[in-house]
């Protein structure tokens, strides 16, 4: 297959583009055989990306809003409603919802997903078995990872934390926790870090998902990551409170994040919906400091988060939609320079074998967009795509 006169975003170039703006890309089998400048440098016919990676989703909760209702901006109301609904979850009811999400993501072009699983007791949730089965069934199409999403205070019980870590290790997952204004924050988080090191687990936190200026979970996690030394992958999602804190304080926290090698994930759909006032037009946007993080060397990701549940009653699994919203609410310009937020950055955060840079020899798992410049990236025509997996066209989407 030959793709002629395509633009490749600079951050996704796994080669020196020189002065060239458009390229001819030849695919042979399941790999990219060559990337060469298009003779004469004509106008671009499209934009070529590596297949997107969704680093933060909730497959166990999705498509439940008609049963639980929308929380209309109240995070803890959403948590209570999902706690009640979760009591009735079974493998036969979970699998169709979770597989529906994988089909949608696959057809949109996504190559990997990391889902958080509600894990509120020491015992493994029923959703774990479903994820393990789906991970095997979808191998070669969508790489599926999972994170144990556990209230941080559960780890205050050493036996409970040990059991969770053992089960996560056995199932090949990532250890996680929900962190927000907890008592004994550093002490309990320290136990999570110790468990991760003991069992050789990566960490992935929900942190500071609110607009409380005093929420310091992100800073504490960064400090602990530094103290525990390099080599321990740490991902933090949300960090909404960071946007509310004084610039100097936020800058200090981001400097610590950079030193720790921590990865930050912004979730624009859910946090725009949940954060801020509902009795008037909200001023606070609920999006973390993506641009400021980048100036400190922390390149963030954008991810889907919730889909049609109490936390966010709308949406789907098309990362281009999430990207478009993130560009607008966080003022990410030029947009072409931020496409690494759904490709390169999340691939690295998830530890995937291919980081998403396009070059000769890389996997031919690609997304060809109709957009010919950055301004068309967010319009309906520009989002039209050809999904290429293992060197073959999957389908074109309007």
SETOR-628242 format. One record per residue (C-alpha): x, y, z; residue in three letters. Coordinates in Angstrom, 3 decimals. Layout:
N
[r [X, Y, Z], ALA]
...
//
This chain:
398
[r [0.000, 0.000, 0.000], UNK]
[r [1.238, 3.483, -0.833], UNK]
[r [0.065, 6.653, 0.912], UNK]
[r [1.017, 9.697, -1.120], UNK]
[r [1.544, 13.290, -0.030], UNK]
[r [0.564, 12.899, 3.620], UNK]
[r [1.468, 15.233, 6.441], UNK]
[r [3.049, 13.621, 9.520], UNK]
[r [2.906, 15.714, 12.716], UNK]
[r [6.447, 16.718, 13.706], UNK]
[r [6.317, 15.033, 17.105], UNK]
[r [5.314, 11.758, 15.458], UNK]
[r [8.224, 11.740, 13.008], UNK]
[r [10.649, 8.978, 13.875], UNK]
[r [13.071, 10.416, 11.353], UNK]
[r [14.556, 13.784, 10.449], UNK]
[r [11.979, 15.456, 8.183], UNK]
[r [14.343, 18.238, 7.166], UNK]
[r [12.470, 20.918, 5.251], UNK]
[r [9.889, 18.484, 3.867], UNK]
[r [6.245, 18.947, 4.755], UNK]
[r [4.595, 15.997, 2.992], UNK]
[r [5.721, 12.410, 2.545], UNK]
[r [5.041, 9.243, 0.621], UNK]
[r [4.662, 6.248, 2.917], UNK]
[r [4.948, 2.684, 1.615], UNK]
[r [3.536, -0.224, 3.603], UNK]
[r [4.705, -3.798, 3.072], UNK]
[r [3.039, -6.539, 5.059], UNK]
[r [2.501, -5.408, 8.638], UNK]
[r [5.249, -2.748, 8.602], UNK]
[r [6.066, 0.642, 7.184], UNK]
[r [8.676, -0.027, 4.515], UNK]
[r [9.702, 3.542, 3.736], UNK]
[r [8.934, 7.197, 4.391], UNK]
[r [10.284, 9.599, 1.763], UNK]
[r [9.631, 13.252, 0.902], UNK]
[r [6.973, 13.618, -1.788], UNK]
[r [8.592, 14.851, -5.036], UNK]
[r [7.784, 18.488, -5.683], UNK]
[r [6.199, 18.873, -2.232], UNK]
[r [2.576, 19.270, -3.392], UNK]
[r [-0.277, 20.171, -1.068], UNK]
[r [-0.993, 17.522, 1.556], UNK]
[r [-3.752, 15.019, 0.823], UNK]
[r [-4.242, 14.079, 4.466], UNK]
[r [-2.625, 13.733, 7.887], UNK]
[r [-1.070, 10.458, 9.019], UNK]
[r [-1.007, 9.425, 12.687], UNK]
[r [0.021, 6.317, 14.496], UNK]
[r [-3.070, 4.528, 15.800], UNK]
[r [-4.306, 6.349, 18.942], UNK]
[r [-3.916, 5.052, 22.486], UNK]
[r [-6.586, 5.671, 25.144], UNK]
[r [-4.806, 5.738, 28.494], UNK]
[r [-7.731, 6.184, 30.900], UNK]
[r [-11.206, 4.655, 30.522], UNK]
[r [-13.813, 2.863, 32.679], UNK]
[r [-15.157, -0.108, 30.768], UNK]
[r [-16.949, -1.522, 33.811], UNK]
[r [-19.114, 1.582, 34.293], UNK]
[r [-19.952, 2.598, 30.727], UNK]
[r [-23.412, 2.657, 29.143], UNK]
[r [-25.228, 2.634, 32.495], UNK]
[r [-26.583, 6.189, 32.626], UNK]
[r [-30.125, 5.153, 31.702], UNK]
[r [-30.173, 2.965, 34.796], UNK]
[r [-28.331, 5.164, 37.304], UNK]
[r [-29.042, 8.687, 36.034], UNK]
[r [-26.639, 11.557, 35.495], UNK]
[r [-25.052, 13.134, 38.564], UNK]
[r [-25.068, 16.666, 37.097], UNK]
[r [-21.737, 17.800, 38.367], UNK]
[r [-21.569, 16.028, 41.722], UNK]
[r [-18.615, 13.627, 41.793], UNK]
[r [-19.574, 11.964, 45.048], UNK]
[r [-23.207, 11.528, 43.997], UNK]
[r [-21.901, 9.710, 40.937], UNK]
[r [-19.694, 7.532, 43.138], UNK]
[r [-22.634, 6.605, 45.392], UNK]
[r [-24.871, 5.765, 42.447], UNK]
[r [-22.267, 3.559, 40.836], UNK]
[r [-21.575, 1.849, 44.178], UNK]
[r [-25.241, 0.859, 44.332], UNK]
[r [-25.320, -0.254, 40.709], UNK]
[r [-22.090, -2.253, 41.055], UNK]
[r [-23.715, -4.566, 43.607], UNK]
[r [-25.675, -6.134, 40.749], UNK]
[r [-22.808, -6.569, 38.303], UNK]
[r [-22.245, -10.043, 36.890], UNK]
[r [-19.970, -11.304, 34.159], UNK]
[r [-22.900, -11.794, 31.719], UNK]
[r [-24.086, -8.197, 32.232], UNK]
[r [-20.619, -6.648, 32.178], UNK]
[r [-19.211, -8.299, 29.074], UNK]
[r [-21.662, -6.882, 26.490], UNK]
[r [-21.100, -3.321, 27.726], UNK]
[r [-17.353, -3.704, 27.836], UNK]
[r [-17.161, -5.367, 24.444], UNK]
[r [-19.356, -2.667, 22.921], UNK]
[r [-16.729, -0.129, 23.982], UNK]
[r [-13.906, -2.170, 22.461], UNK]
[r [-15.743, -2.437, 19.144], UNK]
[r [-16.315, 1.306, 19.082], UNK]
[r [-12.701, 2.082, 19.937], UNK]
[r [-11.419, -0.436, 17.363], UNK]
[r [-13.471, 1.036, 14.539], UNK]
[r [-12.383, 4.558, 15.514], UNK]
[r [-8.748, 3.452, 15.150], UNK]
[r [-7.623, 2.980, 18.767], UNK]
[r [-4.918, 0.341, 19.246], UNK]
[r [-4.675, 0.190, 23.040], UNK]
[r [-6.862, 0.941, 26.066], UNK]
[r [-6.152, 1.110, 29.777], UNK]
[r [-9.305, 0.636, 31.823], UNK]
[r [-9.729, 1.325, 35.516], UNK]
[r [-11.773, -1.285, 37.394], UNK]
[r [-13.665, -0.433, 40.567], UNK]
[r [-11.888, -2.454, 43.263], UNK]
[r [-13.413, -1.306, 46.540], UNK]
[r [-12.830, -4.445, 48.623], UNK]
[r [-9.732, -6.574, 49.104], UNK]
[r [-11.377, -9.295, 47.013], UNK]
[r [-10.980, -8.987, 43.246], UNK]
[r [-14.091, -7.622, 41.495], UNK]
[r [-16.127, -9.672, 39.041], UNK]
[r [-15.041, -7.262, 36.299], UNK]
[r [-11.468, -8.564, 36.523], UNK]
[r [-12.371, -11.943, 35.068], UNK]
[r [-14.242, -10.256, 32.237], UNK]
[r [-11.260, -8.048, 31.409], UNK]
[r [-8.935, -11.038, 31.413], UNK]
[r [-11.201, -12.851, 28.956], UNK]
[r [-11.563, -9.786, 26.731], UNK]
[r [-7.826, -9.123, 26.811], UNK]
[r [-7.280, -12.556, 25.309], UNK]
[r [-10.162, -12.300, 22.837], UNK]
[r [-9.024, -8.908, 21.538], UNK]
[r [-5.311, -9.637, 21.341], UNK]
[r [-3.946, -8.317, 18.062], UNK]
[r [-6.729, -5.755, 17.707], UNK]
[r [-6.903, -3.628, 20.863], UNK]
[r [-4.281, -4.135, 23.553], UNK]
[r [-6.185, -4.066, 26.845], UNK]
[r [-4.646, -3.118, 30.189], UNK]
[r [-6.346, -2.694, 33.565], UNK]
[r [-5.804, -0.692, 36.748], UNK]
[r [-7.240, -1.504, 40.168], UNK]
[r [-9.220, 1.587, 41.197], UNK]
[r [-9.276, 1.397, 44.996], UNK]
[r [-10.164, 4.104, 47.539], UNK]
[r [-6.829, 5.108, 49.041], UNK]
[r [-7.987, 4.518, 52.616], UNK]
[r [-8.391, 0.789, 51.897], UNK]
[r [-4.581, 0.599, 51.804], UNK]
[r [-4.459, 1.666, 55.453], UNK]
[r [-5.198, -2.011, 56.127], UNK]
[r [-1.903, -3.740, 55.329], UNK]
[r [-3.515, -7.128, 54.698], UNK]
[r [-6.083, -5.629, 52.305], UNK]
[r [-3.406, -3.782, 50.360], UNK]
[r [-1.245, -6.897, 50.117], UNK]
[r [-4.108, -8.979, 48.785], UNK]
[r [-5.005, -6.403, 46.157], UNK]
[r [-1.395, -6.106, 45.029], UNK]
[r [-1.035, -9.879, 44.775], UNK]
[r [-4.180, -10.217, 42.647], UNK]
[r [-3.168, -7.329, 40.412], UNK]
[r [0.253, -8.913, 39.935], UNK]
[r [-1.231, -12.315, 39.135], UNK]
[r [-3.539, -10.831, 36.518], UNK]
[r [-0.849, -8.670, 34.923], UNK]
[r [-2.341, -5.324, 35.873], UNK]
[r [-1.412, -1.920, 37.275], UNK]
[r [-1.892, -0.881, 40.908], UNK]
[r [-4.068, 2.188, 41.424], UNK]
[r [-5.940, 4.296, 43.946], UNK]
[r [-8.429, 7.156, 44.189], UNK]
[r [-6.689, 10.022, 45.997], UNK]
[r [-8.481, 13.178, 47.140], UNK]
[r [-7.991, 15.028, 50.441], UNK]
[r [-7.313, 11.815, 52.372], UNK]
[r [-6.198, 11.785, 55.984], UNK]
[r [-2.636, 10.535, 56.523], UNK]
[r [-2.085, 11.111, 52.815], UNK]
[r [1.687, 10.653, 52.616], UNK]
[r [1.671, 7.656, 54.962], UNK]
[r [-1.007, 5.742, 53.073], UNK]
[r [0.348, 6.639, 49.660], UNK]
[r [3.733, 5.471, 50.876], UNK]
[r [2.243, 2.019, 51.497], UNK]
[r [0.958, 1.938, 47.898], UNK]
[r [4.430, 2.756, 46.608], UNK]
[r [5.961, 0.072, 48.800], UNK]
[r [3.498, -2.507, 47.480], UNK]
[r [4.285, -1.495, 43.906], UNK]
[r [8.004, -1.897, 44.475], UNK]
[r [7.583, -5.194, 46.309], UNK]
[r [5.483, -6.743, 43.552], UNK]
[r [7.046, -5.031, 40.545], UNK]
[r [3.888, -3.107, 39.632], UNK]
[r [3.379, 0.167, 37.802], UNK]
[r [1.168, 2.801, 39.468], UNK]
[r [-1.809, 4.733, 38.124], UNK]
[r [-3.716, 7.190, 40.325], UNK]
[r [-6.945, 9.142, 40.173], UNK]
[r [-5.718, 12.261, 41.957], UNK]
[r [-7.156, 15.621, 43.042], UNK]
[r [-10.311, 15.222, 40.975], UNK]
[r [-11.924, 18.387, 42.262], UNK]
[r [-11.413, 22.127, 42.557], UNK]
[r [-10.155, 22.218, 46.143], UNK]
[r [-7.078, 24.451, 46.239], UNK]
[r [-5.811, 22.531, 49.262], UNK]
[r [-5.735, 19.165, 47.491], UNK]
[r [-2.079, 18.128, 47.349], UNK]
[r [-2.223, 14.521, 46.191], UNK]
[r [-0.309, 15.182, 42.984], UNK]
[r [2.569, 16.877, 44.789], UNK]
[r [2.746, 14.086, 47.370], UNK]
[r [2.797, 11.406, 44.686], UNK]
[r [5.605, 13.223, 42.855], UNK]
[r [7.624, 13.506, 46.069], UNK]
[r [7.164, 9.796, 46.827], UNK]
[r [8.084, 8.841, 43.263], UNK]
[r [11.334, 10.791, 43.626], UNK]
[r [12.040, 9.222, 47.020], UNK]
[r [11.483, 5.696, 45.695], UNK]
[r [13.923, 6.261, 42.868], UNK]
[r [13.737, 5.875, 39.084], UNK]
[r [12.259, 2.916, 37.259], UNK]
[r [8.802, 2.931, 38.846], UNK]
[r [6.250, 4.030, 36.206], UNK]
[r [3.715, 6.450, 37.706], UNK]
[r [0.654, 7.862, 35.924], UNK]
[r [-1.703, 10.468, 37.413], UNK]
[r [-5.102, 11.223, 35.949], UNK]
[r [-7.273, 14.324, 36.492], UNK]
[r [-5.225, 16.689, 38.732], UNK]
[r [-8.014, 19.272, 38.394], UNK]
[r [-7.058, 21.074, 41.602], UNK]
[r [-3.709, 21.985, 40.061], UNK]
[r [-5.486, 24.496, 37.840], UNK]
[r [-6.971, 26.263, 40.876], UNK]
[r [-3.751, 26.687, 42.820], UNK]
[r [-1.520, 29.774, 42.687], UNK]
[r [0.815, 29.792, 39.701], UNK]
[r [3.944, 29.523, 41.857], UNK]
[r [2.598, 26.514, 43.774], UNK]
[r [1.488, 24.778, 40.590], UNK]
[r [4.876, 25.397, 38.997], UNK]
[r [6.646, 23.812, 41.966], UNK]
[r [4.401, 20.762, 41.740], UNK]
[r [4.979, 20.401, 38.008], UNK]
[r [8.729, 20.689, 38.503], UNK]
[r [8.497, 17.789, 40.955], UNK]
[r [6.406, 15.821, 38.448], UNK]
[r [9.085, 16.348, 35.815], UNK]
[r [11.841, 15.259, 38.185], UNK]
[r [9.847, 12.153, 39.078], UNK]
[r [9.206, 11.267, 35.430], UNK]
[r [5.507, 11.215, 36.233], UNK]
[r [2.936, 11.089, 33.411], UNK]
[r [-0.142, 13.325, 33.541], UNK]
[r [-3.484, 12.519, 31.914], UNK]
[r [-6.205, 15.114, 31.344], UNK]
[r [-9.825, 14.013, 30.996], UNK]
[r [-11.687, 16.929, 29.417], UNK]
[r [-15.159, 15.441, 28.945], UNK]
[r [-15.793, 14.105, 32.436], UNK]
[r [-14.058, 16.931, 34.268], UNK]
[r [-15.807, 19.679, 32.328], UNK]
[r [-19.069, 17.974, 33.244], UNK]
[r [-18.297, 17.273, 36.898], UNK]
[r [-16.271, 20.294, 37.992], UNK]
[r [-17.580, 23.805, 38.521], UNK]
[r [-20.969, 25.291, 39.376], UNK]
[r [-24.288, 23.917, 38.126], UNK]
[r [-26.444, 26.796, 39.350], UNK]
[r [-24.788, 29.240, 36.933], UNK]
[r [-22.345, 29.217, 34.057], UNK]
[r [-19.161, 27.613, 35.440], UNK]
[r [-15.953, 29.626, 35.377], UNK]
[r [-13.532, 26.900, 36.451], UNK]
[r [-13.042, 24.520, 33.534], UNK]
[r [-11.931, 21.399, 35.366], UNK]
[r [-8.976, 20.810, 33.031], UNK]
[r [-5.474, 20.439, 34.440], UNK]
[r [-2.529, 22.636, 33.403], UNK]
[r [-1.535, 20.858, 30.194], UNK]
[r [0.412, 23.731, 28.660], UNK]
[r [2.289, 24.591, 31.835], UNK]
[r [3.145, 20.921, 32.317], UNK]
[r [4.705, 20.849, 28.858], UNK]
[r [6.940, 23.802, 29.688], UNK]
[r [8.314, 21.714, 32.564], UNK]
[r [8.935, 18.752, 30.255], UNK]
[r [5.793, 16.830, 31.245], UNK]
[r [3.932, 16.033, 28.025], UNK]
[r [0.405, 15.050, 29.029], UNK]
[r [-2.120, 12.740, 27.422], UNK]
[r [-5.795, 13.280, 26.675], UNK]
[r [-8.091, 10.333, 27.326], UNK]
[r [-11.761, 9.358, 27.220], UNK]
[r [-12.526, 8.596, 30.887], UNK]
[r [-16.252, 7.936, 31.433], UNK]
[r [-18.804, 7.184, 28.726], UNK]
[r [-22.562, 7.338, 29.297], UNK]
[r [-22.574, 6.710, 33.040], UNK]
[r [-23.291, 8.767, 36.165], UNK]
[r [-19.943, 10.570, 35.909], UNK]
[r [-20.417, 11.618, 32.285], UNK]
[r [-23.733, 10.832, 30.581], UNK]
[r [-22.596, 11.447, 26.996], UNK]
[r [-19.748, 10.564, 24.666], UNK]
[r [-18.100, 7.561, 23.084], UNK]
[r [-14.720, 6.015, 22.316], UNK]
[r [-13.451, 8.226, 19.506], UNK]
[r [-10.239, 9.833, 20.744], UNK]
[r [-10.367, 12.440, 17.995], UNK]
[r [-13.502, 13.847, 19.623], UNK]
[r [-11.700, 14.009, 22.963], UNK]
[r [-8.694, 15.620, 21.307], UNK]
[r [-10.866, 18.293, 19.707], UNK]
[r [-12.452, 19.190, 23.026], UNK]
[r [-9.086, 19.246, 24.779], UNK]
[r [-7.630, 21.571, 22.135], UNK]
[r [-10.435, 24.039, 22.714], UNK]
[r [-10.707, 24.042, 26.501], UNK]
[r [-6.958, 24.030, 27.136], UNK]
[r [-6.078, 26.333, 24.198], UNK]
[r [-3.649, 23.845, 22.664], UNK]
[r [-2.291, 25.603, 19.596], UNK]
[r [-1.172, 24.870, 17.013], UNK]
[r [-3.326, 21.781, 17.272], UNK]
[r [-1.033, 19.743, 15.023], UNK]
[r [1.696, 20.016, 17.651], UNK]
[r [-0.504, 18.374, 20.299], UNK]
[r [-1.464, 15.177, 18.490], UNK]
[r [1.102, 13.405, 20.651], UNK]
[r [-1.460, 13.665, 23.491], UNK]
[r [-3.447, 10.790, 21.926], UNK]
[r [-0.593, 8.862, 20.289], UNK]
[r [3.011, 9.116, 21.462], UNK]
[r [2.490, 10.218, 25.079], UNK]
[r [-0.107, 7.614, 26.108], UNK]
[r [1.838, 4.868, 24.309], UNK]
[r [4.812, 5.695, 26.497], UNK]
[r [2.682, 5.984, 29.622], UNK]
[r [1.284, 2.483, 29.009], UNK]
[r [4.723, 1.074, 28.266], UNK]
[r [3.744, -0.166, 24.813], UNK]
[r [6.391, -1.806, 22.662], UNK]
[r [5.936, 0.867, 19.961], UNK]
[r [5.887, 4.469, 21.132], UNK]
[r [3.964, 5.645, 18.058], UNK]
[r [6.724, 7.374, 16.128], UNK]
[r [6.328, 6.817, 12.400], UNK]
[r [9.400, 5.666, 10.501], UNK]
[r [10.601, 2.856, 8.267], UNK]
[r [10.224, -0.424, 10.121], UNK]
[r [7.481, 0.687, 12.517], UNK]
[r [4.162, -1.201, 12.699], UNK]
[r [1.670, -0.296, 9.990], UNK]
[r [-1.021, 0.533, 12.567], UNK]
[r [-2.023, 3.954, 11.361], UNK]
[r [-4.816, 6.468, 11.061], UNK]
[r [-5.073, 8.532, 7.874], UNK]
[r [-7.200, 11.638, 8.400], UNK]
[r [-8.748, 13.690, 5.633], UNK]
[r [-7.513, 16.871, 7.373], UNK]
[r [-4.844, 18.606, 5.311], UNK]
[r [-3.902, 21.222, 7.917], UNK]
[r [-4.325, 21.834, 11.625], UNK]
[r [-7.524, 23.835, 11.217], UNK]
[r [-9.318, 20.907, 9.591], UNK]
[r [-8.423, 18.550, 12.416], UNK]
[r [-11.531, 19.543, 14.355], UNK]
[r [-14.103, 19.737, 11.572], UNK]
[r [-16.315, 16.856, 10.366], UNK]
[r [-14.546, 16.572, 7.024], UNK]
[r [-11.108, 16.570, 8.600], UNK]
[r [-12.059, 13.786, 11.021], UNK]
[r [-12.967, 11.419, 8.197], UNK]
[r [-10.458, 8.634, 8.430], UNK]
[r [-8.999, 5.482, 7.013], UNK]
[r [-8.076, 3.011, 9.736], UNK]
[r [-5.045, 0.885, 8.836], UNK]
[r [-4.172, -2.077, 11.028], UNK]
[r [-1.317, -4.472, 10.304], UNK]
[r [-0.961, -2.850, 6.893], UNK]
[r [-4.558, -3.370, 5.807], UNK]
[r [-7.439, -0.919, 5.617], UNK]
[r [-10.046, -1.613, 8.265], UNK]
[r [-12.724, 0.833, 7.283], UNK]
[r [-13.431, 4.432, 6.430], UNK]
[r [-15.519, 6.463, 8.835], UNK]
[r [-17.628, 9.487, 7.955], UNK]
//
